[in-house]
Amino acid sequence: MLPRQSSITRVIIANYREGNRIWINDYHLMLLPVLLHINPKLVNAPISFFLHIAFPSSEIFHCLSIHGSLLCGILTANLVGFQTASYAWHFR
């Protein structure tokens, strides 16, 4: 997962212009907000993350070895959205 996100990060950094909003979509890019935020060029860039699937229950989420990194990635975004209110239920 990380090598692809690193490639995407390089493309975003190269193309970002002041005033742009960065939109990140779906679970396979959950780490991307934090990877972008640590770059000095993007530290103040508005980053949005949108999840199209239901967020897992805390019992399931905590079974993932990288659950802390995934949560950090999502929470680094300035705006987090979900497809439906029920999909956001376990994220609350």
C-alpha positions as protocol buffer text, in pm:
chain_id: "A"
residue {
  index: 1
  type: MET
  ca { x: 0 y: 0 z: 0 }
}
residue {
  index: 2
  type: LEU
  ca { x: 271 y: 253 z: 92 }
}
residue {
  index: 3
  type: PRO
  ca { x: 478 y: 246 z: -231 }
}
residue {
  index: 4
  type: ARG
  ca { x: 174 y: 337 z: -441 }
}
residue {
  index: 5
  type: GLN
  ca { x: 75 y: 612 z: -199 }
}
residue {
  index: 6
  type: SER
  ca { x: 431 y: 746 z: -214 }
}
residue {
  index: 7
  type: SER
  ca { x: 404 y: 763 z: -594 }
}
residue {
  index: 8
  type: ILE
  ca { x: 71 y: 944 z: -568 }
}
residue {
  index: 9
  type: THR
  ca { x: 222 y: 1181 z: -311 }
}
residue {
  index: 10
  type: ARG
  ca { x: 502 y: 1275 z: -552 }
}
residue {
  index: 11
  type: VAL
  ca { x: 252 y: 1352 z: -829 }
}
residue {
  index: 12
  type: ILE
  ca { x: 35 y: 1566 z: -600 }
}
residue {
  index: 13
  type: ILE
  ca { x: 337 y: 1759 z: -469 }
}
residue {
  index: 14
  type: ALA
  ca { x: 458 y: 1826 z: -824 }
}
residue {
  index: 15
  type: ASN
  ca { x: 117 y: 1953 z: -939 }
}
residue {
  index: 16
  type: TYR
  ca { x: -14 y: 2130 z: -629 }
}
residue {
  index: 17
  type: ARG
  ca { x: -71 y: 2504 z: -656 }
}
residue {
  index: 18
  type: GLU
  ca { x: -166 y: 2741 z: -376 }
}
residue {
  index: 19
  type: GLY
  ca { x: -544 y: 2752 z: -344 }
}
residue {
  index: 20
  type: ASN
  ca { x: -601 y: 2395 z: -465 }
}
residue {
  index: 21
  type: ARG
  ca { x: -803 y: 2151 z: -254 }
}
residue {
  index: 22
  type: ILE
  ca { x: -677 y: 1794 z: -241 }
}
residue {
  index: 23
  type: TRP
  ca { x: -957 y: 1535 z: -248 }
}
residue {
  index: 24
  type: ILE
  ca { x: -870 y: 1178 z: -148 }
}
residue {
  index: 25
  type: ASN
  ca { x: -1120 y: 901 z: -210 }
}
residue {
  index: 26
  type: ASP
  ca { x: -1160 y: 566 z: -41 }
}
residue {
  index: 27
  type: TYR
  ca { x: -999 y: 316 z: 190 }
}
residue {
  index: 28
  type: HIS
  ca { x: -694 y: 226 z: -18 }
}
residue {
  index: 29
  type: LEU
  ca { x: -564 y: 584 z: 29 }
}
residue {
  index: 30
  type: MET
  ca { x: -624 y: 620 z: 403 }
}
residue {
  index: 31
  type: LEU
  ca { x: -255 y: 692 z: 470 }
}
residue {
  index: 32
  type: LEU
  ca { x: -225 y: 957 z: 201 }
}
residue {
  index: 33
  type: PRO
  ca { x: -338 y: 1263 z: 406 }
}
residue {
  index: 34
  type: VAL
  ca { x: -55 y: 1222 z: 656 }
}
residue {
  index: 35
  type: LEU
  ca { x: 200 y: 1154 z: 380 }
}
residue {
  index: 36
  type: LEU
  ca { x: 96 y: 1480 z: 214 }
}
residue {
  index: 37
  type: HIS
  ca { x: 83 y: 1683 z: 534 }
}
residue {
  index: 38
  type: ILE
  ca { x: 444 y: 1608 z: 629 }
}
residue {
  index: 39
  type: ASN
  ca { x: 565 y: 1776 z: 309 }
}
residue {
  index: 40
  type: PRO
  ca { x: 652 y: 2144 z: 373 }
}
residue {
  index: 41
  type: LYS
  ca { x: 485 y: 2249 z: 46 }
}
residue {
  index: 42
  type: LEU
  ca { x: 154 y: 2094 z: 157 }
}
residue {
  index: 43
  type: VAL
  ca { x: 151 y: 2158 z: 531 }
}
residue {
  index: 44
  type: ASN
  ca { x: -128 y: 2418 z: 490 }
}
residue {
  index: 45
  type: ALA
  ca { x: -300 y: 2257 z: 192 }
}
residue {
  index: 46
  type: PRO
  ca { x: -669 y: 2180 z: 247 }
}
residue {
  index: 47
  type: ILE
  ca { x: -703 y: 1801 z: 235 }
}
residue {
  index: 48
  type: SER
  ca { x: -1036 y: 1618 z: 223 }
}
residue {
  index: 49
  type: PHE
  ca { x: -1084 y: 1244 z: 269 }
}
residue {
  index: 50
  type: PHE
  ca { x: -1402 y: 1065 z: 159 }
}
residue {
  index: 51
  type: LEU
  ca { x: -1479 y: 702 z: 245 }
}
residue {
  index: 52
  type: HIS
  ca { x: -1727 y: 525 z: 16 }
}
residue {
  index: 53
  type: ILE
  ca { x: -1767 y: 216 z: 235 }
}
residue {
  index: 54
  type: ALA
  ca { x: -1879 y: 160 z: 594 }
}
residue {
  index: 55
  type: PHE
  ca { x: -1612 y: 224 z: 856 }
}
residue {
  index: 56
  type: PRO
  ca { x: -1553 y: -103 z: 1047 }
}
residue {
  index: 57
  type: SER
  ca { x: -1650 y: -157 z: 1409 }
}
residue {
  index: 58
  type: SER
  ca { x: -1381 y: -75 z: 1665 }
}
residue {
  index: 59
  type: GLU
  ca { x: -1339 y: -448 z: 1741 }
}
residue {
  index: 60
  type: ILE
  ca { x: -1255 y: -521 z: 1378 }
}
residue {
  index: 61
  type: PHE
  ca { x: -1056 y: -201 z: 1321 }
}
residue {
  index: 62
  type: HIS
  ca { x: -829 y: -269 z: 1620 }
}
residue {
  index: 63
  type: CYS
  ca { x: -742 y: -613 z: 1477 }
}
residue {
  index: 64
  type: LEU
  ca { x: -555 y: -439 z: 1195 }
}
residue {
  index: 65
  type: SER
  ca { x: -185 y: -413 z: 1273 }
}
residue {
  index: 66
  type: ILE
  ca { x: -174 y: -59 z: 1127 }
}
residue {
  index: 67
  type: HIS
  ca { x: -501 y: 71 z: 1273 }
}
residue {
  index: 68
  type: GLY
  ca { x: -322 y: 360 z: 1446 }
}
residue {
  index: 69
  type: SER
  ca { x: -154 y: 471 z: 1125 }
}
residue {
  index: 70
  type: LEU
  ca { x: -479 y: 446 z: 930 }
}
residue {
  index: 71
  type: LEU
  ca { x: -664 y: 654 z: 1189 }
}
residue {
  index: 72
  type: CYS
  ca { x: -384 y: 912 z: 1192 }
}
residue {
  index: 73
  type: GLY
  ca { x: -403 y: 929 z: 814 }
}
residue {
  index: 74
  type: ILE
  ca { x: -776 y: 996 z: 813 }
}
residue {
  index: 75
  type: LEU
  ca { x: -764 y: 1246 z: 1100 }
}
residue {
  index: 76
  type: THR
  ca { x: -488 y: 1447 z: 930 }
}
residue {
  index: 77
  type: ALA
  ca { x: -743 y: 1551 z: 667 }
}
residue {
  index: 78
  type: ASN
  ca { x: -917 y: 1885 z: 723 }
}
residue {
  index: 79
  type: LEU
  ca { x: -1249 y: 1736 z: 617 }
}
residue {
  index: 80
  type: VAL
  ca { x: -1365 y: 1374 z: 645 }
}
residue {
  index: 81
  type: GLY
  ca { x: -1679 y: 1253 z: 469 }
}
residue {
  index: 82
  type: PHE
  ca { x: -1871 y: 929 z: 442 }
}
residue {
  index: 83
  type: GLN
  ca { x: -2111 y: 802 z: 175 }
}
residue {
  index: 84
  type: THR
  ca { x: -2401 y: 781 z: 423 }
}
residue {
  index: 85
  type: ALA
  ca { x: -2461 y: 856 z: 790 }
}
residue {
  index: 86
  type: SER
  ca { x: -2482 y: 483 z: 862 }
}
residue {
  index: 87
  type: TYR
  ca { x: -2138 y: 432 z: 702 }
}
residue {
  index: 88
  type: ALA
  ca { x: -1995 y: 682 z: 951 }
}
residue {
  index: 89
  type: TRP
  ca { x: -2156 y: 513 z: 1252 }
}
residue {
  index: 90
  type: HIS
  ca { x: -1847 y: 329 z: 1381 }
}
residue {
  index: 91
  type: PHE
  ca { x: -1615 y: 624 z: 1314 }
}
residue {
  index: 92
  type: ARG
  ca { x: -1790 y: 841 z: 1573 }
}
